[in-house]
Amino acid sequence: MRSFAAFFAALVLSLAPYSAVQAQPPKPAHASGVVKSVNVAQGTVSIAHGPVASLNWPPMTMTFVAREKKMLENLQPGTKVEFEFVQEGSRYTITSLKR
């Protein structure tokens, strides 16, 4: 039993550097595009954006979640925007939005 405890402790300590790397916040990606639709109540916006070089993405239309709903106030379809976003689980969250 003692050797198992020593093995387990060594295993946990050996994995510590990996948990520190994963704990870093994701680096935001930058894109520009045109707003297609806005749902302030749900905090979402659909944007037809150009290529996102840092992610090797082609142009496409996607729905993003706004980190803060106030970003979407008075935002209308057809508005040209530049924005930064991060992946959070299966969602893409806008962290910065400029009109």
Buried (B, 14 or more C-beta within 10 A) or exposed (E): EEEEEEEEEEEEEEEEEEEEEEEEEEEBBBBBBBBBEBEBEEBBBBBEBBEBEEEEBEEEEBBBBBBEBEBBEEBEEEBEBEBBBBEEEEEBBBBEBEE
